[in-house]
Amino acid sequence: MAEAHQAVAFQFTITPEGIDLQLSHQALRQVYLSGLRSWKKRVTRLKNNVITGVYPASPSSWLFVVIAILATMYTRSDPSMGLIAKIQEHLPVSDSLSVQCRTVVSAVLFSTLLWLLLIFTMRLCLKQLLSYHGWMYEQHGKVSNTTKIWAAMVRIFSGRQPLLYSYQGSLPNLPVPAVKDTVKRYLESARLLMSDSEYERMTTLAKEFESSLGNRLQWYLKLKAMWASNYVRATSKPYTLTSRNTCQSSNDFLYVTPTPIQAARAGNTLHACLLYRRKLNREEIKPVILNVPLCAAQCERIFNTTRIPGEETDSLIHWQDSEYVAVFHRGRYFRLWLYHAGRMLSPREIEHQIQHILDDPSPPVTVEAKLAALTAGDRVPWAQARKEFFSSGVNKRSLDCIEKAAFFVALDDDEQGMMGDDPAGNLDRYAKSLLHGKCYDRWFDKSFTVVLYKNGKNGLNAEHSWADAPIMAHVWEYVMTTDCFQLGYTEEGHCKGDVASSLPPPTRLTWDIPAECQERIERSLAVAQTLADDVDFHVLPIQDFGKGAIKKCKISPDAFIQIALQLAYYRNRGSFTLTYEASMTRLFREGRTETVRSCTSESCTFVRALEGGESKEVCRHLFRTAAEKHQHLYRMAMTGEGIDRHLFCLYIVSKYLGEESPFLKEVLSETWRLSTSQTPLQQVELFDFVNHPDYTTCGGGFGPVADDGYGVSYIIIGENMINLHISCKHSCPQTDSHKFGADIKKALMDLLELMSPEKPDPSKAEQNHSKNSKKDL
């Protein structure tokens, strides 16, 4: 009760003697400091908006332009060619101002307009420069004069010290490919997977579509592209929020657990998340630049974001700020404030608060423990239950608390990690736990959930609709390295620092769940549990070689791995399949992903030649041809010349218009039996694999797309390691994640042996040396 009274700034009671008013100075101080922090954030946001809005110029450049114009006028020259005089004539000022003052005001107005015009011109020029992608298609080490001039111009028109969102207004819009080109590329990718009769039929459908309905649908897409910065996002956004939540996971360090104390690991992890959010709010995170800047729009929704269920389509809600997190432990929900007296809690204080939750003996009520299963099941039942049972009263207040939290935290009673007598099996179970948990101990609608295990291991579960894997991977890289290398722990394993005595304890959320709602929770849990139990998940760390050995073969590491996946799948299933590889389109504004159809005729030809016993020379030539084709397809996808996003948008437009297209219907019904994605290691400078080789991230993974297919996520760590997450379904007798993992590893080793430069035979070298010596004599 004492804590409850402290939370009230003032209270009054009416007595026969009058009104008795009691003020809590401590609570009033908390309100004041919280409001002060909020206003500081608003000022910072306003300042950053101004700096970003005038980029690539700077606010100080306005003063330079004003001084330059006034100095020119002082020499009795008119740089405005009469415009300043015109402004002076129509200036609505008092006659009390002298002529000289009116001239100065007119000159300042003219200077401001000139400054804005210069900014617009520079931004337009930079946008045109960033639309050039010829540099991507040039051979490594061979840069054309055109690209050199382009790079110099980009440096000239790019401002100094850009903030995170500085380039957003200068990024080009995603172009709409020609229907003819997209159809041609599709038929080329589909040919090797179809029989002659199937291909002939699909070619007929494609030609009919291209000559009739396709042109009409394309016109609508071009019209949308004129007013939308990204036609794919504007067209497909409602459809990305109609299906069940899709999740991705990120793991902890593979071989190291910084502390075995759960509360301490939570203290550093949550504090590191807050530090990242502060850098994000201040736009202090450097924009990712790949010769050109990448779009950072997805970063806006990392924190304070929730997916709200709807009966037709879901919606993403983002709040400007949140000072607390929602915590789940043993079936109970808590609100944990992360700020006190206008400041961020220290890691030691967060550890203290987490320990308070872990020590709380109160049991959950009714089916409170399984409430989050609603977010794991089908969306329509959750939307209906939310409207019926969580739209008012105590349930609404508690649900609002979870949805408006900065993120969700799950304190797990299990121990996980690469440990015990079966480290490989435990690693698989650890990754599987992060992917879906028990189906009721993660709030899958939150942008992400931080999972902390009893033995100090941690991990991440992220909802996929609002962002792609590299965004959360960037956050998690910062959190892991900050946790270990900056914050650190005491010798006993606790967080460093002291605890303020006035911290209010975490607040337990309460619920009133009727019997009908309990039944719906159980049904959603049954649906989710069936799906989760069917997932076969395997983590495969490969330490035999990595990027260093692949680069010695003068092959793109991504192309090398993708062709290895084709070889492994062929050995595993005896055939080829439609393959999805995620490529980013963040070279464009609001860009997300495009599909690389990495199963090509060139890769299939190589695999057949290798398995057919062709000579090394022939196989090497075919391998390089397949790798070059893969790189070409990847570049096309990155530069807006992909296949699948364009066809998907055409399909959506046809649905809006009520038109049926047999061609689009068949294309969209194709099954991706091999779905792959690379998670890049983006902040290499944060890791030191030379001095700290054990601090190696395991990467992350996702579930299979097809019932009879595989999902493969891989991350290249440094020069000597590749980690893979492989998923499939137990219910399919043709798939086995461990067998496929073994096939992938063997394929990688076989390709490395094939492409590695041949070492000279020492005996032959000695014979040649002796012959040369005799000649010299």
Buried (B, 14 or more C-beta within 10 A) or exposed (E): EEEEEBEEBEEEEEEEEEEEEEEBEBBEEBEEBBEEBBEEBEEBBEBBEEBBEBBBBBEEBBEEBBEEBBEBBEEEEEBBEEBBEEBBEEEEEEEEEEEEEBBBBBBBBBBBBBBBEBBEEBBEBBBEBBBBBEBBEEEEEEEEEEBEEBBEBBEEBBBEEBBBBBBBBBBBBBBBBBBEEBBBBBBEBBBBBBEEEEBEBBBEBBBBBBEEBBEEBBEBBEEBBEEBBBBBBBBBBEBBBEEBBBBBBBBBBBBBBBBEBBBBBBBBBBBBBBBBBEBBBBBEBEBBEEEBBBBBBBBBBBBBBBBBBBEEBBEBBEEEBBBBBBBBBBBBBBBBBBBBBBEBBBBBBBBBBBBBBBEBEEEBEBBBBBBBBBBBBBBEBBBEBBEEBBEEEEBEEBBEBBBBBBBBBBBBEBBBBBBEEEEEEBBBBBBBBBBBBBBBBBBBBBBBBBBBBBBBBBBBBBBBBBBBBBBBBBBBBBBBBBBBBEBBBEEEBBBBBEBEEEBBBBBEBEBEBEEEBBEBBEBBBEBBBEBBEBBBBBBBBBEEBBBEBBEEBEBBBBBBBBBBBBBBBBBBBEEBBBBBBBBBBBBBBBBBBBBBBBBBBBBBBBBEBBEEEBEEEEBBBBBBBBBBBBBBBBBBBBBBBBBBBBBBBBBBBBEEEEBEBBBBEBBBEEEBBBBBBBBBBBBEEBBEBEEBBEBBBBBBBBBBBBEBBBBBBBBBBBBBBBBBBBBBBEEBEEBBBBBBBBBBBBBBBBBBEBBEEEEEEEEEEEEEEEEEEEEEE
